Amino acid sequence: MDKKVIAILFGGASSEHEVSKLSAANIIAALDEDKYFVLPVYITRDGRWFLYDGAKDNIKNLQWEKFATTVVLSPDAAHHGILRLVGDKFKVMHVDAAFPVLHGKNGEDGTIQGLLELAGIPYVGSGVAASAICMDKAHTKTIASKIGLKQADYLVFDKDDIDNIREIDEKVLHNLSYPCFVKPASTGSSVGISKAANAEELAAALADAAKYDRKIIVEKAVAGREIECSVLGNEKPIASGVGEITYETEFYCYDAKYKSGTSRTIVPADLPQNVTEQIRQQSLAIYRATGCRGLARVDFFVDEAGDVIFNEINTMPGFTDISMYPMLWQADGMTYTQLVDKLIELAVE
């Protein structure tokens, strides 16, 4: 059996660079070596591309300079792959499919998907439009509202507007109330998210969010449990069971996820069956409405009254040791290797 050549794209220019490396290391380790030949393509923070030739075990603590050669992804569909540069010459390396394990900017927002479309290379995950829509939380909220999903009240501001904190404070008091959450519209892993209890904290939170995006969302805080559901498939997607995230910090921030070790995952979540089923059906609804393909993780709150409140959808969820997406499928009886294999199959399909 001929092996398929799979390019794993990881790293990238976003604030989730380190998370991407952790995810890529797990995916590469899970790939069946009898079925796939892996090309690990590392993208630096400043956008340079390298083919990594070092040991797989070292990817998490990558020292790419020692084990890498320069490559580019050719937009010429005739190449159908990457070009490995050696001196003033290049070698075409055919790629059967790509797995863009890139979170956030330039990876989950439709940009890398567009390049892969030009190259004619099948890839894991959603297409250009769905990736861009789901990356922008404000656009996603508009669609969620159209299909009748309950969500927290919110306001959207432009970076140029945030200096007028008195006016923004009045809008928050009138439409939302404190406490509220301030989020860059297009980041993941809780990067740039802050909780504000008054105008002074709101001003600081807006300034921090503006470091990551021009569009900023201010959202009413929801007192509830954080629940997640995984979706898998193209035209006929399926939803997993649901899991719960608990944490000791004030909210599920980046440090709680990846640094302090204070977050915990509970699979399956202890919820009434009707609530679990509601979450699963709403996950499929937003997946279809946004045009997703391949995979996504959908995040919700369940408040004290038992109401399900949509939070966001992630088109390239994490594959780290603590990531909920693969964990939920494992709980449903699918091994990590089977999951990665299925994702590549869906990409080619």
Sequence and secondary structure as in RCSB ss.txt:
>XXXX:A:sequence
MDKKVIAILFGGASSEHEVSKLSAANIIAALDEDKYFVLPVYITRDGRWFLYDGAKDNIKNLQWEKFATTVVLSP
DAAHHGILRLVGDKFKVMHVDAAFPVLHGKNGEDGTIQGLLELAGIPYVGSGVAASAICMDKAHTKTIASKIGLK
QADYLVFDKDDIDNIREIDEKVLHNLSYPCFVKPASTGSSVGISKAANAEELAAALADAAKYDRKIIVEKAVAGR
EIECSVLGNEKPIASGVGEITYETEFYCYDAKYKSGTSRTIVPADLPQNVTEQIRQQSLAIYRATGCRGLARVDF
FVDEAGDVIFNEINTMPGFTDISMYPMLWQADGMTYTQLVDKLIELAVE
>XXXX:A:secstr
   EEEEEEEE SSTTHHHHHHHHHHHHHHS TTTEEEEEEEE TTS EEEE S GGGSTT  GGGSEEEEEE  
 TTT EEEEEETTEEEEEE SEEEEE  STTTSSSHHHHHHHHHT  BSS  HHHHHHHHSHHHHHHHHHHTT  
B  EEEEEGGGTT HHHHHHHHHHHT SSEEEEETT  TTTT EEESSHHHHHHHHHHHTTT SEEEEEE   EE
EEEEEEEESSS EEEEEEEEE SSSS  HHHHHTS   EEESS    HHHHHHHHHHHHHHHHHTT  EEEEEEE
EEETT  EEEEEEESS   STT HHHHHHHHTT  HHHHHHHHHHHHH 
